[in-house]
Structures are given as structure tokens and as C-alpha cells.
Amino acid sequence: MSFGVLDQSSSLDNLYEEAKIYFDKEQYSESLKLSLEAFEQSKTIKSINYMFLFSELIGSIYDRTFESTKAIYYYKKSLNYQSLINYQNLDNINFSSNIKSIISKIYLNLNSNYLKRYQNIKFQETNLNFDEKDKKQLLSKFKDSAQFYFNKLDKMKGINDEIQKYKGISYINLSALYFIDSIYNKAEYFAKKAVEIQKKRNDKKKIASALNNLGSIYIDDNKFGKAKKTYTDAIQTIIEDNSFEAVKFKITLYSNLAWAMRNLGEVEAYDNLEISYTLNDNLNEREFNEIIKKIETESNENITKLEHEKDIKIATIKKQSTTYLLIGLSVLILTISTIIIYNYKLRQRTLQLLLTKNKLLEEQNLDRLRSESQAKILNATIDGKESERKNIAETLHDSVSALLSSANMHITATKKQFNGNIPNELEKTQSIILEASKTVRDLSHNLVSSILLKFGLEYATKDIAKKYSNSEIKFHTEISNIGRYDQDIEIKIYNVIQELVNNIIKHSAANNAHIVLKEADNRISLLVEDDGIGFNYKQNKINSGIGLNQLEARIQVMKGDFTIESSNNKGTKISISIPAPKRFKFDFAHLTQ
């Protein structure tokens, strides 16, 4: 091998490490740019080793950015290059020892990608329409591919911890495959295999995750007793772990345990639900404090940087003025004094203007940063309030309301024992409980719509239209292709719709209003339109609720678009579009690098 090729290999090694650093920091565009360039270089010098490494990394980047087709393409290219590697002539010992781990990781990621495709077609979570024949062919193809790469990984030999970790995750994936098809005995078998591997690795969080998946299988198969024991074992595994990830697991586990116990008729179910709510409150508070701290830190760093740059510029300008002054003094000896004085004053005036201009520019930059920081803090505050309202509403509805209903049932049963001679105090007590139950139900609905939490955006939006329609104004709805999403997203969109409806009622004097809500091309589109008096948005911003200007900032934080069309006596049209992440029906285990 020539020295030129050795130098190129060393350069590729550095590029690979740099691309990996970007990848680990989730800076995927930078990592992809470096990896594609290095991949072409490795093909130029015909380095099979680096062609293998970079094609695998490129596949991982596309995987993380949800471009499944490209991810699968590069994973398969990487496997093709791997088959050409001459293991006997490998000089890099680290590369030789890690290659099996990389291959097992590729098998797992291919298995996971085909499993997701199988699920999307099975539950029609795709924008493509297939006839039944095509659908069956695709389901068969994706299922066979998922099982093929599972078998490849399962047959890999060695006790390498990384390989064992990937095998454990692949067992969860295969369990999910059978779970989707309601083949519960096989789903249970592979879920237990996943638990067994994670116990050997002594990875307690992975054990808890695998047990949670096993419990979900028991729940779906109506084996609530086994589900209860499985969830309890999972909780005990991480009971002492208060890390962020472990607390998230415990929230889910206590909630699932409560559901299993509820189906068994055990009243202690509500105690576990309360623990889940408390853990969730604490976690939300931790997340909120971390967001505020991060925003403040970033803002302070940017402000300090700008102030430092301002000091450097002022020092540079002052240094330049000193130079100009020395030049002026030299010229003073050779020229007429009146001209020198004029030039000196002119330069001083120019310097003052430069200093003033720079100072104004820096102050504007500082004001902009402070404004952005305040906006982020405001949005983080609203997020926290929404989460708190949801948790209080769920507690009132699921716990307090249930207790009041139980008390009412006991009083009804007690009244039957008096054979018609029912004490007046008992009647009054039951009346008070019924009134309290109605008050709790109304309060819960005012905090967060129970219809939203139980049935989703479509029914909650129709409920808003029905509730606010009257003889003076009629709200019409047109809703299509709206499914269930993450609850945080649903609450945010619901609050936006409610705010816009409130503004129409208060300010528009409209007779009719239309709410159009739909999902297309992985985006949720909302159109709220009325035939009212309209307004000039730039001159008369509506300040009811959290205000249209702050609604706009909120949509921007959600990476959405917000437009307003309105003029006097011509009504108002507000259009909003945001990304629409789907919530899967089963939490597939996927590789976390």
C-alpha cells in the first residue's frame, strides 16, 4: 500500500469519528454531509472497510430522520460490503472486534424497519391506498423480511454484550409482530425470551421495559392476574432508580398496573393511578425546570457573547482613532493648521457616528435575544399549565368522581334497608353527594375536556361547536382523517380551537362560523372562518385569552404555520398547519444508539 493511500485512510478515519460525534449530538444534517463525502472518497480508493462503515452510518442517519426507504437501502449496501471484507488481512484490531456488533445492529434496524412497515399497512397508517390483493402481498413481504433479519441476528454467535442487547430488542420486536396478529402464545414466548436476556445482562431498565411489553400482551389477552404480577415485578426492578428514564417507565407501569387491578375489581387500583399521577407531576416539574434553565443559560451565553464582541469592536475603533490622530499630527507639521483642524474634527465626528451606530445595532441584537428568550419561557410556562390542568382534570374525573359514585351507591343500598322509612338526613346526604359529583364533573371538563382525553380531537371539536352554537351564531364543523395523537399535541390544538372560538363569540358579531380540521401529508390543518365584522390585524390585535399574537408564537414553537386574512366587514379567516406525529398502537422496541 502506498503512503498516499495510507494518508487517505487516516483522513477517512478522522472523518468517521467526526461524523459519529455529530450523529451522537443529533446534528444529523452535518453528520450526513460528512458521511456522504467520505463514502465517495472510500469508493475512490476502494476501501471496503470504510465503504462498510460509512454506508451503515448513512443508513442510521436516515433511520433517525424517518426516511425508512433510504435507511433500508444503505443498510443493505453495508451488508453487501461486509461480505467482501477480508478478515485475515485486517490491521485495525478495534475494527475487527467491533464488526460483529455493527452487523448485529444492522440486522436489528432492518428488522425494526420492516416491522414498522408491516404495522403501518396492517392498521392503514399510511397515506397510500391499496386494494386487498396488494395489501396482502405487502403484508406478507414485510412480515417475511422482518422474520428473515430476526433469524440472521438470532443465529449470530458470541457473548458480546452489544450483540446480546440487540438480540433482546429483536425478541421484543418479534413478540410485537405476533401481538399485532393476536397470536398471544408466541407473543408471550418471545417477550419472556427478551426478559431472560436482559436479566442476564443485568440491565434493570431494559428488564422493566421488556416486562412492560409482556404485561401489555397479558392485558390484551384478558389475563389480568398475570398482567398485575408482571407489572408489579417490573416496578420492583427499578423501584430505587430515580433517573429520568426510569421515572418515565414507572409512570407507565403504575398506570398499567391500575388498569389490570381495575379489571380484577380491586379498589386499590386507584392508589396506583394516584402514584402514576404524582410521578408524572414531579417529572413534568423536572422537565419544566430543565427547559427554563436551558433557555436562560443559552440566552445568557448569547448575550455575553454579543457584549464581548461589542467591547472588541469599540476597542478596535478606538485604536483606529489613535492611528488617525497620529497621522493627523504628522500632517499638521506639513500643512495649514486650519485644514488639519477641520480634518481632525471630521474624523472625530465620523468616529462618534460609528460608535453610535454599532451601539444601536448591538442593543437591537440584545433586545431581540431577550424577546426570543421571553417567548420561549412563556411557551414553556403555558406547556406546564396545560400539563397541570390535564393532570388535575384526570384526577378529579378518574379518582374523586369514582369515589363519589361509590359513596352514592352505598347510600342507595343503605336506603333499601329502611323499608320506606328513610331518614331525611340520608336523603339530604345523597343529594349533596350528587351535587358534588356534578360539580366535580363540570370542573374536570372545564380544566380539560374529558371528551378530548377519551375520544380525541374529532369529537372534542364537534362538542365545542355544539356547546357554543345558539340562536345568534351557528358553528359548523368539517373534520376528516383525524385520528388519535399524543395527548400533549391534542391538548395544544384543542386549546387553540377553543381560544379562536372564544374570540369569535366575543368580537366578531358573526352569524356563522366554520371549523375545518383535517390531516393530509403528515400535517394537521386547521381553518377557522367567520362571516363577522372582521378587523385590521396589524392595528387591532385581539387580546382575549392568550391573544392572537401569542397564539402565533405558540404555533411557531410547534414548527407550524399561522396566517390571518381579515378586513373590516368581510369576516376573518385563520389558517394553521402543524406536523402530525402518529401515536402507535404498540410501543415497538427500537435501537437506541
N, C-alpha and C positions, 0 to 999 in steps of 0.2 A: 504494500500500500504506500502511495506517495505521501510526502509531507503535506501537499495541498489537500488531499482527501482527509488526512488526519485533522488538519485545521478546520475543515468544513464540518467534520463530525463533532469536534469540540464546540463549534459555534451552534450546531443543532442541539447539542446537549444543553447549552445555556438557554437557547430559545424555548426548549421544552420546559425547563424549570421556571422560566419567566411566565410562560403561558399557563402553567399549573397554578402559579401564585395568583394570577388574575382570575382563574377559574375558582379557586378556593375563596376569593374575595367576592365572588358572584359578579365580577366585571366581565360578563360573557362576550360583549362585542370586541373588547380589547384582546381577550383570550382567543377568540375565533380568528381575528385578523392575523395574529402572530402564527397560529397553528396552520392556517391555510398557506401562508407564505413558506413556512418551514416544511410543510408537506410537499410542496412543489420542489423545494431545494433537495429534499431527501430523495425524490424521484429522479432528479437530475444526476445525483452521484450514485444512484441505485443502491441506497442504504435500506435494505429490507427491514432492519430493526427499527429505524426511525419512521419508515412508512407505516409500520405496525402501530407504533406508539402514537403518532400524530393522528392517524385515522380513528383510533379508539378515542382520543381526546376530543376530536371534532364531533364524533358521534355523541359523546357525553354532553357537549355544549348544546347541540341541537335537542337532545333529550331534555335538558333542564329548561330550554326555552320553548318546549311543547311543539317542536317540529318533528313529529314521530317518523314521518316518511324518510326524511334526510338522516335522522338518527339511525334508523334500521339500515339504510344504505351504507353508511360509514362503518357501523359495527360489523357488517358482513365483509366489507373490504378488509377490515382489520384482521378478521379471521382468515381470510384468503392469504394475506401477507404472513400471518403467523405460520401457516403450513409450509412456507418457503424458508423459514429461518433454519440455519444450520447450527444446532445447539452445541455440537462438538467444538466449533470454532469461535464460540463466544468469549470475548476478552473481558467483558463487563460482568463481574460476578453478581452485583446487585441486580442487574437486568435479568440475568439467568434465574435468580432465585425468585424474582417478583413476577415473572412472565405467567406462571400458572394462576396467580391471584388475578392478574389482569384478564386472562382468558375467562376465568370463572365469573368475573364481574360482567364481561360482555354477554356471556350466556344468560345471566340473571336479567340484565337490562333488555335483552331480546325477548326473554320470557315475559317480562312485565309489560313491554310494549304491545306484544300480541294479545296478552290478556286484556289490556285496556281496550284494544280494538274489538275484541270479542264481546266485551261488556257493552260498548257503545252501540254495536249492531243489535245485540240481544235486546237492549232496552230502548233502542231507537234514539239514542242520544247523539244524533248526528244530523247535519243539515241535508244530507243526501237521501234520496228516496230510492228504495229498491223494491222490486217485485219479490214475491215469496221464493221463487226459484233462485234468484241471485242472492237473496238473503241467506238461504240455506247453504249455498256454496261458500259464501264468505265466512259464515259461522264455522263451517267445517274446516276451512283453510286456516283461520286464525286459531282455532282450538288445537288443531294438529301441530301448528307451528309453536304454540306455547308449550305443549307437552314435549315436542322434539327438543327444545332448548333446555327444558327442565331435565330430561333424561341425560342430555350432554353434561350438564352440571352435576347431576347426581352420580354419574359414573366417574367423575374426576377423583383420583386417589390423592392421599396425603392428609396430614393432620394440621396443616397450616390454618391458623385461627381465622384468617381472612376468608379462606375457602369455606370453612365451617359456618362462618357468619352468613355468607352468600347462600349456602345450602339451606340454612334455617329460614331465610327470607323466601327462598324459592318454594319451600314446603308450604308457607303461608299462602303464596300465590296459587299453588295447585289446589290448596284447600278452598280458596276463593272460587276457583273455576268450578269445582263440584258444588259449592254453595249456591252459585248462580243457577245451576241446573237442578237444584233441590235434591242432590244425591248426598244426603246428610251423613250416611255411614262413612263414605270415602272422605268427605269434607272433614269429619271428626278425626279420622285416622291421620291425615296429613297435618292437621292442626296440632295433634298430640306429638307428631314427629318433630314439628317446629319447636314445641315446648321442650322436648327432650334435648335437642341440640343446644338451645340457649341455656339450659341448665348445666350442661357440660361445660359451656363457655363461661358460666357464672356471670352472665350479663343480665343483671336484675331488671333493668328497664325493658330489654328485649323479651325477657321471660314474661313480664307483666303484659306487654303488647300481644305476645302470642296467646296468653291465657284469655285476654280480652276477646280476641278473634274466636277462640274456642267457645267462650261463653255466648257470643253472638249466634253461633251455629246452634247451640242448645236452645236459645230463645226462639229462633225461627222454627225449630223442630218441636216447640212446645214442651221441652224438657226443662221446666223452670227450676226444679230442685237441683239438677246438675249445674244449671247456669248460676244459681246462687252460690254453690260451693266453689265454682271456678272463679267467679268474680271476687269472692272473699279471699281465696288463695292469692290472686293477683294483687289485691290491696296489701295483704300482709307482706308480700315480696318487696314492696317499695315503701312500706309504711314510714320508715325512718329517713327516706330520701326526700329532701325538700327542694331539690333543684327544679328549675323552671319546667323542664320536660317531664319530670316525674309528677309534679303537681298537676300538669295537664292530663296525664294518664289517670291520676286519682279522681279528678273531676268526672271524667267519662265513666270510670269504674264504679264510683259510688252511685251515679245516676242509673247505670245499667243494673246494678245490684238492687236499687229501689224498684225498678221495673219488674225484675224477677220476683222479688218479695211481694209486690203488689198483686201479681198474677197468682201467687200462692196464698193470697188473702191475709198476709202478715202486716199488722198495723205499724210495725217498726220500719216499714218501707219509707215512711215519711221522715224518719230520723236520718236515714242515709241520704235522702233527697236534700234535706237541710244541710248536711255536711258538704254535699256537692255544691250547693249554692254558696255556702260560706267560703269554700276553697276557691270558687270562681270569683267571688268578690275580692278576695285577697290577691288573686292572680291579676285581675283587672287593675287593681290599685298598683301592683308592682309594675305592670306594663305601662300604665299611665305615667307613673313617676319616672320610669326609664325613658319614655318618649320625651317628657318635658326636659329631663336632664340632658338628653342628647341634643334636642333643639337648642337649648340655652348654650351648651358647650360649643356647638357648631357656629351659632351666631356670634358668640364672644370671640371665637377664633378668627372669624372673618372680619369682625370689627377691629380686632387687634392688628390683623394683617394690613388692613386699609390704613389704620392710623400710623403704622410703621412705614408704609410706602409713602404716606403724606410727609412724614418727617424727613425721609430721604430726599424727596423731591424739593422740599423747602431748603434743605441744606445744600443741595446741588445748585439751586437758583441763587442762593446767597454767595456760594463760591464763585459762580459765574459773574455775579455783580462785582465781586472784588477784582476779578480779572479785568472786567470792563473799566473799573475805576483806575487801575494801574495804567492801562492803555491810554485812558483819558489824560492822566498826569503826564505821560510821555509826550503826547500830542500837544499838551499845554505849553511845553517848552518851545515847540517849533511853530505854533500857530497863534492866531489872535485870541486873546483871552475871552472876548465876548462869544466867539464861536464855540470855544471849549465849554464855557458855562452852559450855553444852550444845549450842546450835545449831552453834557452830563445830566441836566435836568430831564431831557428827553428819555435818556436811558433809565433814570430813576422812575419816571412815570410808567415806562413800559414794564419795568420790573414789578412795580406795585400792581399793575393790571394783571400780570401773570400770576402773582401771588394770590390776588383776589379770586381770579378765575379758577385756579387749582383748588383753593379753599372751598369755593362753592361746589365744585364737582365732587370733592371728597365728602362734603356734608350731604350732598344728594345721595351718594352711594351708601353712606352710613344710615340715612333715613330710610332708604329702600330696604336695606338689610333688616333694620328694626321692624319695619312694616311686615316683611315676609315672616319674621320670627313670631310677631304677634298673631299673624293669621294662622300659622301652624299651631301655636299654643291654643288659640281659640278653637280650632278644629279638634285638637286633642281633647280639650275640655268638653266639647259637645259630644264626642265619642264616649267619654267617660260617663256623661249624664245619661246618654241613651242606654248604655250598658246597665247602669244602676237602675233606671226606670224599668228595664226589661226584667231584671232580677227581682225587684220588689213586686212587680206585677205577677210574675210566676209564683213567687212565694205566697202572695195573697190568694191567688186562684187555686194553686195545687195543694197548699198546706192549710191556710186559715179557713178557706171556703170549705175544704173537705172536713175539717174539724167541726165547723158549724153545722154542716149537713148531718154529720154523725150525731151531734147533740140533739138535733131536731128529730132524728129517727128514734133515739132513746126516749124522748118525751112522748112521741106518738105512741110508742109501745107501752109506756107507763100509763097513758090516759086510758088505754083499753082495759086496764086492771081495775078501774074505778066503777065500771058498770053503769055509766051515765052520770054519776055524781062526781064530776070532775072539778077539783078546786079551782077557783078563779085565778089564784096565783100561778097555777100551772099553765092556764090559757095565756095569761099575760107573758109568762116566760117564753112560751113558744112563739108568741107574736114578736117579742123583742129579738129572738134569735133569727126569725125570718127576715125582719127588717135589717138586722146586722149583716145577714148573708147577702141581701140585695145591695147594701151599701158597699160591702167588700167587692162584690162582683162588678159594680159600677166603677169603683175606684180602680180596680185592676184593669178594666177596659180603657179607662181614661189615661192610665200610665202607659200601657202598651196594649194595643188591640189583641184580645185573645183570639179573634178570628185570624189575624195575621200570623200569630205564633203557631196555631193549629193547622190552618188551611192554606196559608201563603198569600202572596200579593194579589192574585186574581180576585179571590173572594173578599179580601180586606178592602180593595179598591171599590168593588161593587157595593160593599157595605157603606163606605164613605158617601158614594153617590146617592144611595137610598136614604141615608140618615140626614143629609143636608138638603135634599130636594123638598120643595114646598110649593105653595100656590104662587110665590113670586119668582122663583128660579128653579129650573129643572136641570139636573146634572145627568148627562148621558155618558155611557162607557162603551168603549170598543177595545176588547182585550183578546190577544191571540198569541199562542205559543209561549205562554208564561208558565214556567214550572216552579219548583221549589229551589231556593238558593240558600246560601249561608245566611243564618238569621241576622247577622250584623248588616249585611247588604240589604236584606228585606226591610229591616227597621229604618235604615237610612232612606231608602226610596219611599217608603210609606210616609215618613215624616216630611219629605219634600212635597209629596202629593197633598198631604193634609195642610201644609203651610200655604201652598198655592190656592187650594180651595178656600181657606180662611180669607186670603187676600181678595178673592173674587167676591165672596159674600160681603166683606166689609167695604170694598172700594169700587167695585165695577158697575153696580146698578144694572147687571145683566139679567136677561130673561132665560137664556140658555147657556150652558157650558158643556164642553166635551172633554173627556179624559180618554186619550188613546194610549194604550200600553201594549208593547209587543217586543218580542225578541227575534232578531234575524242577524245572521252573520256574526254570531257570538257577541252581540251588543244588545243591551236593553234600551229601547227608545220610548221616551215619554213626551206626549204632546198634550198641553192643557190650553184650551182655547175658549174664549167667551165672546158674546156679542154686546159687551157693555160700552161704557163711555171712553175707555182707553186712557192713555196718559203718555207724557213725554218722559221716557225712562231716564235720560241723561239729566233732566232738570228736576224731576219729581220722583225720586226713589222711594218706593213703599217701605215703611219701616215697621210694619206689623210683624209679630213673631220674631224670627231671627233675621228678617229683612232679605229683599231680593239680592242686594249686593253681597251679603254674606252667604246666601244660598249659592250664588255663582262661585264664590271662593270654595265652598264645600264640594261642589261638583268637580272643580278643577283638581282638588286633592284626591278625588276618586278617579282621576285620569279621564274625566269625561268632558263633553262639550255642552255649553249653555248659551242659548240665543233667545233674544226677546224681540218680537215685532209688535209695535203698538203705536197708535197715534190717536189724537182726540176724536171721539165719537165713532171710531172704527174698530173697537174691541182690542183684545190683546191675545197674542199667540206666544206661548213659551215652549221651546223645544229643548229637550235634554237627551243626551246619549252617553251611556257609560258601558264599560266592559261587563260581560255577563258570565262570571265563573259558575260552572255547574257543580252541584253537590252530588257526589257519587252515592250509590245505594249501598256499597260495601267498601270499607276502607282497605284498599289493596296495599300490601306492604311493597314498598319500592326502595331501591337502593339509595341510601344517603351516604355520599362520599365525604 
